[in-house]
Amino acid sequence: MTAPLEFGLDTFGDVTRDATGNMLSHAQVVRNVVDEAVLADELGLDFIGLGEHHRSDFAISSPETVLAAIAARTRRIHLGSAVTVLSSDDPIRVFQRFATLDALSNGRAEVILGRGSFTESFPLFGFDLSNYEELFEEKLDLFAALLAQKPVTWHGKLRPALKDQLVYPPVENGQLKTWIGVGGSPQSVVRAAHYDLPLMLAIIGGDPARFAPYVDLYHRAFKEFGRPAQPIGVHSPGYVAETDEEAREELWPDYKAMRDRIGRERGWPPMGRDEFISEAEHGSLYVGAPETVARKIAKTAKALGIARFQLKYSAGPLPHEKLMRSIELYGREVVPMVKCLLSSSSAAF
């Protein structure tokens, strides 16, 4: 029997504006993120993920610290990163921080490991971008060894070796739930299967169904390894309002501001309204009234056979009050609709 779909939320702690149009401080944004997570817990959502960034437009550089504050104010929701940039961190310290979070939250901690699409952490922490691939591969190998919570003997090229080393604190019950975040690399998909870890697909543009070959590759890799496949999740941006028109009109200027700011850094052209509408109607932008968003999530869940959907609900300077309303609609209306659609054999998405 297939497990029911889990529903999560992700945020990078985008720096938002207040009611008068002034940008909030990073400190206030962090406090607002905690309130957003508390609301998600009250609504019965399964997961909240905080992204790690080291730049002016995002307030969260230490997800585990914010998650610890959330742990103290919540009871049920699972707490994780989205993602932890393992390449520019130390695997042992990452494990220790999330094991500590797991203790504080009574077993609700998760970590999503990735290379990250932003590179500010590399010069900040003294890593050479020319080692981008090798850093992640080597550090993931060490992190995977730590998950067994047995004495670790390990050696690599970029980090000192370990010999019969135990790492503390241990996870109290079972193993720290660890996902691999993937943006579309076949090698990363196979790597996740190699380490027997769940896969989180970051689908931020285009038809989600185009990731079906990666899902197939993941399952084929597990079959070759002789193990049952681990769960697959999807992370995608979105915004919920009472009507499709309201959702689009409210999200558009702030989504464009965020997209164009990042685009200038990466050589992308400015985002046009037609591209925005196309992503909302046919791509990976889950924006609209509850029914519209629910049908789109259900369609993606069915097409890819996923175990969790995580909505990246923050978008540039979109105000906290609007984010709270979007979370409310997602939890109270979208989630029940998706469950109903997926339970009906005759539902049309």
C-alpha positions as CSV (number, residue, x, y, z in Angstrom):
1,M,0.0,0.0,0.0
2,T,1.4,3.4,-1.0
3,A,2.0,5.8,1.9
4,P,-0.1,9.0,1.9
5,L,1.5,12.1,0.3
6,E,3.2,14.4,2.8
7,F,2.9,18.1,2.6
8,G,5.7,20.6,3.4
9,L,6.7,24.2,3.1
10,D,10.1,25.7,2.3
11,T,11.5,29.2,2.7
12,F,14.9,30.9,2.3
13,G,13.9,33.6,4.6
14,D,13.5,36.1,1.8
15,V,13.9,39.6,3.1
16,T,10.4,41.1,2.9
17,R,8.8,44.6,3.1
18,D,6.4,45.9,5.8
19,A,3.0,47.5,5.2
20,T,4.6,50.9,4.4
21,G,6.9,49.4,1.7
22,N,10.1,49.5,3.8
23,M,12.3,46.5,3.9
24,L,12.4,44.6,7.2
25,S,15.6,43.8,9.0
26,H,17.1,40.4,8.7
27,A,16.4,39.9,12.4
28,Q,12.7,40.6,12.0
29,V,12.5,38.3,9.0
30,V,14.0,35.4,11.1
31,R,11.4,36.0,13.8
32,N,8.6,36.0,11.2
33,V,9.9,32.7,9.8
34,V,9.5,31.2,13.2
35,D,5.9,32.4,13.3
36,E,5.2,31.0,9.8
37,A,6.5,27.6,10.9
38,V,4.3,27.7,14.1
39,L,1.3,28.3,11.9
40,A,2.3,25.4,9.6
41,D,2.5,23.2,12.7
42,E,-0.9,24.3,13.9
43,L,-2.4,23.5,10.5
44,G,-1.0,19.9,10.6
45,L,1.5,20.2,7.9
46,D,4.3,17.6,7.8
47,F,7.5,19.5,7.2
48,I,9.1,23.0,7.2
49,G,12.4,23.4,5.4
50,L,14.7,26.4,5.7
51,G,17.3,27.1,3.0
52,E,20.9,28.2,3.8
53,H,22.2,31.3,2.0
54,H,24.9,33.9,2.7
55,R,23.7,37.0,0.8
56,S,21.7,40.2,1.5
57,D,18.3,39.1,0.1
58,F,17.9,36.0,2.3
59,A,18.0,36.2,6.1
60,I,18.8,32.6,7.0
61,S,22.4,31.6,7.0
62,S,22.1,29.1,9.9
63,P,18.9,27.0,9.3
64,E,19.6,24.7,12.3
65,T,19.6,27.7,14.8
66,V,16.2,28.9,13.5
67,L,14.9,25.4,13.4
68,A,15.8,24.9,17.1
69,A,13.7,28.0,17.9
70,I,10.9,26.5,15.9
71,A,11.3,23.1,17.7
72,A,10.6,24.8,21.0
73,R,7.3,26.3,19.8
74,T,5.9,23.3,17.8
75,R,4.9,19.8,18.6
76,R,4.4,17.7,15.4
77,I,5.9,19.2,12.3
78,H,9.2,17.8,11.0
79,L,12.1,20.3,10.8
80,G,14.8,20.4,8.1
81,S,17.0,22.3,5.7
82,A,16.2,23.2,2.1
83,V,19.2,22.8,1.5
84,T,22.3,22.5,3.6
85,V,25.3,23.4,1.4
86,L,27.4,20.4,2.4
87,S,30.2,21.3,0.0
88,S,31.2,24.4,2.0
89,D,30.6,22.9,5.5
90,D,32.1,20.1,7.5
91,P,30.1,16.9,7.5
92,I,30.8,16.1,11.1
93,R,29.6,19.5,12.3
94,V,26.5,19.3,10.1
95,F,25.7,15.9,11.6
96,Q,26.2,17.2,15.1
97,R,24.0,20.2,14.6
98,F,21.1,18.1,13.1
99,A,21.5,15.4,15.8
100,T,21.2,18.2,18.4
101,L,18.1,19.5,16.6
102,D,16.7,16.0,16.6
103,A,17.2,15.8,20.4
104,L,15.5,19.2,21.0
105,S,12.5,18.3,18.7
106,N,12.1,14.7,20.0
107,G,13.0,13.1,16.7
108,R,11.6,15.5,14.2
109,A,14.9,16.6,12.5
110,E,15.7,16.0,8.8
111,V,18.5,17.3,6.6
112,I,18.4,17.9,2.9
113,L,22.0,17.9,1.6
114,G,22.9,19.7,-1.7
115,R,25.6,21.6,-3.5
116,G,23.4,24.7,-3.6
117,S,22.7,26.8,-6.6
118,F,24.3,29.9,-5.0
119,T,28.1,30.0,-4.5
120,E,28.6,32.7,-1.9
121,S,29.5,30.2,0.8
122,F,32.6,29.0,-1.1
123,P,34.7,32.2,-0.8
124,L,33.1,33.0,2.6
125,F,34.4,29.8,4.1
126,G,37.6,29.5,2.1
127,F,36.7,26.8,-0.5
128,D,37.8,26.8,-4.1
129,L,35.0,26.7,-6.6
130,S,37.1,24.7,-9.0
131,N,36.6,21.8,-6.5
132,Y,32.8,22.2,-6.6
133,E,32.0,18.6,-7.6
134,E,34.8,16.9,-5.7
135,L,33.9,18.7,-2.5
136,F,30.3,17.5,-2.5
137,E,31.2,14.0,-3.5
138,E,33.8,13.6,-0.8
139,K,31.8,15.2,2.0
140,L,28.7,13.3,1.1
141,D,30.7,10.1,1.3
142,L,31.8,11.0,4.9
143,F,28.3,12.1,5.9
144,A,26.8,8.8,4.7
145,A,29.4,7.0,6.8
146,L,28.3,8.9,9.9
147,L,24.7,7.9,9.5
148,A,25.4,4.4,10.8
149,Q,26.5,5.9,14.1
150,K,29.4,3.5,14.5
151,P,33.1,4.2,14.7
152,V,34.1,5.8,11.4
153,T,37.4,5.2,9.6
154,W,37.5,7.3,6.5
155,H,40.0,9.2,4.3
156,G,39.7,11.6,1.4
157,K,41.7,14.2,-0.5
158,L,40.2,17.4,0.8
159,R,39.7,16.7,4.5
160,P,41.8,15.1,7.2
161,A,41.2,11.3,7.6
162,L,39.3,9.7,10.5
163,K,40.2,6.5,12.4
164,D,37.7,4.7,14.6
165,Q,36.0,8.0,15.4
166,L,32.6,8.2,17.1
167,V,30.6,11.4,16.6
168,Y,28.3,12.9,19.3
169,P,25.5,13.4,20.1
170,P,24.1,10.2,18.7
171,V,20.6,10.3,17.2
172,E,18.3,9.1,19.9
173,N,16.1,6.8,17.9
174,G,16.9,5.3,14.5
175,Q,18.9,7.2,11.9
176,L,18.9,10.9,11.0
177,K,16.6,11.3,8.0
178,T,18.8,12.5,5.2
179,W,17.7,13.6,1.7
180,I,19.8,14.5,-1.3
181,G,18.6,17.6,-3.1
182,V,18.9,17.4,-6.9
183,G,18.3,20.0,-9.5
184,G,18.5,17.8,-12.6
185,S,21.8,16.0,-12.7
186,P,21.6,12.2,-13.6
187,Q,24.8,11.7,-11.7
188,S,23.3,13.1,-8.5
189,V,20.2,10.9,-8.9
190,V,22.4,7.8,-9.1
191,R,24.6,9.0,-6.2
192,A,21.5,9.3,-4.0
193,A,20.6,5.7,-4.8
194,H,24.1,4.6,-4.2
195,Y,24.0,5.9,-0.6
196,D,20.4,4.6,-0.1
197,L,19.1,8.1,0.5
198,P,15.7,9.7,-0.4
199,L,15.7,12.1,-3.3
200,M,14.4,15.7,-3.3
201,L,13.9,17.1,-6.7
202,A,14.1,20.9,-7.0
203,I,11.7,21.6,-9.9
204,I,11.7,25.4,-10.3
205,G,10.8,25.7,-14.0
206,G,9.2,23.9,-16.8
207,D,6.7,21.0,-16.9
208,P,7.3,18.8,-13.8
209,A,6.7,15.7,-15.9
210,R,10.0,16.3,-17.6
211,F,11.6,14.9,-14.4
212,A,10.0,11.5,-15.0
213,P,13.2,10.1,-16.5
214,Y,15.1,11.0,-13.3
215,V,12.5,9.2,-11.3
216,D,12.8,6.2,-13.6
217,L,16.6,6.4,-13.3
218,Y,16.4,6.5,-9.5
219,H,14.3,3.4,-9.4
220,R,16.4,1.5,-11.9
221,A,19.5,2.4,-9.9
222,F,18.0,0.9,-6.7
223,K,17.0,-2.2,-8.6
224,E,20.6,-2.7,-9.8
225,F,21.8,-2.1,-6.2
226,G,19.3,-4.8,-5.1
227,R,17.5,-2.5,-2.6
228,P,14.0,-1.1,-2.4
229,A,13.8,2.5,-3.6
230,Q,13.7,5.3,-1.1
231,P,11.0,8.1,-1.2
232,I,11.1,11.0,-3.7
233,G,10.0,14.5,-2.9
234,V,9.5,17.7,-5.0
235,H,10.3,21.2,-4.0
236,S,8.7,23.9,-6.2
237,P,7.7,27.6,-5.8
238,G,4.1,28.8,-5.3
239,Y,1.6,31.1,-3.7
240,V,-2.1,30.6,-2.8
241,A,-4.8,33.3,-2.6
242,E,-8.6,33.2,-2.8
243,T,-8.7,33.5,-6.6
244,D,-6.4,32.8,-9.5
245,E,-6.4,36.4,-10.5
246,E,-5.6,37.6,-6.9
247,A,-2.8,35.1,-6.5
248,R,-1.2,36.1,-9.8
249,E,-1.5,39.9,-9.3
250,E,-0.1,39.7,-5.7
251,L,2.8,37.4,-6.5
252,W,3.9,38.8,-9.9
253,P,5.7,42.0,-8.9
254,D,7.6,40.4,-6.1
255,Y,8.4,37.2,-7.9
256,K,9.7,39.2,-10.8
257,A,11.8,41.3,-8.5
258,M,13.4,38.1,-7.0
259,R,13.8,36.4,-10.4
260,D,15.3,39.4,-12.1
261,R,17.8,40.1,-9.3
262,I,19.1,36.6,-9.5
263,G,18.9,36.7,-13.3
264,R,21.2,39.7,-13.4
265,E,23.8,37.7,-11.6
266,R,23.5,34.7,-13.9
267,G,23.0,36.4,-17.2
268,W,19.3,35.7,-17.6
269,P,17.0,38.2,-19.4
270,P,14.3,39.9,-17.3
271,M,11.2,37.8,-16.7
272,G,8.2,38.8,-18.8
273,R,4.6,38.6,-17.8
274,D,4.0,35.9,-20.4
275,E,6.7,33.7,-19.0
276,F,5.2,34.1,-15.5
277,I,1.8,33.1,-16.7
278,S,3.1,30.2,-18.7
279,E,4.9,28.9,-15.6
280,A,1.7,29.3,-13.6
281,E,-0.4,27.5,-16.2
282,H,2.0,24.8,-17.5
283,G,5.2,24.9,-15.5
284,S,6.4,24.5,-12.0
285,L,4.9,27.6,-10.4
286,Y,2.0,26.6,-8.2
287,V,0.1,29.8,-8.0
288,G,-3.6,30.4,-7.8
289,A,-6.8,29.7,-5.9
290,P,-6.7,26.6,-3.6
291,E,-8.4,24.4,-6.2
292,T,-6.0,25.4,-8.9
293,V,-3.0,24.7,-6.8
294,A,-4.4,21.5,-5.5
295,R,-5.1,20.1,-8.9
296,K,-1.6,21.0,-10.0
297,I,0.1,19.3,-7.0
298,A,-2.1,16.2,-7.5
299,K,-1.1,16.1,-11.1
300,T,2.6,16.3,-10.2
301,A,2.3,13.7,-7.5
302,K,0.6,11.2,-9.8
303,A,3.0,11.8,-12.7
304,L,6.2,11.4,-10.6
305,G,5.0,9.1,-7.8
306,I,6.3,11.3,-5.1
307,A,6.0,10.8,-1.3
308,R,6.2,14.5,-0.4
309,F,5.5,17.9,-1.9
310,Q,7.2,21.0,-0.5
311,L,5.9,24.4,-1.6
312,K,8.5,27.2,-1.5
313,Y,6.1,29.8,-0.3
314,S,8.3,32.9,0.0
315,A,9.1,35.0,-3.0
316,G,11.3,38.1,-2.8
317,P,9.8,41.0,-0.8
318,L,6.3,39.5,-0.7
319,P,5.1,40.6,2.8
320,H,4.9,38.3,5.8
321,E,1.1,38.9,6.2
322,K,0.5,37.6,2.7
323,L,2.8,34.6,3.3
324,M,0.8,33.8,6.4
325,R,-2.5,33.9,4.5
326,S,-1.0,31.7,1.8
327,I,0.2,29.2,4.4
328,E,-3.3,29.2,5.9
329,L,-5.0,28.5,2.6
330,Y,-2.4,25.8,1.7
331,G,-3.0,24.0,5.0
332,R,-6.7,24.4,5.4
333,E,-7.9,24.1,1.7
334,V,-5.2,22.9,-0.7
335,V,-4.0,19.9,1.3
336,P,-7.4,18.4,1.9
337,M,-8.3,18.9,-1.8
338,V,-5.1,17.1,-3.0
339,K,-5.8,14.2,-0.7
340,C,-9.3,14.0,-2.0
341,L,-8.1,14.1,-5.7
342,L,-5.5,11.4,-5.2
343,S,-8.0,9.1,-3.4
344,S,-10.4,9.4,-6.3
345,S,-9.8,7.1,-9.3
346,S,-12.0,9.4,-11.5
347,A,-10.5,12.7,-10.5
348,A,-9.4,15.0,-13.4
349,F,-6.3,17.1,-12.7
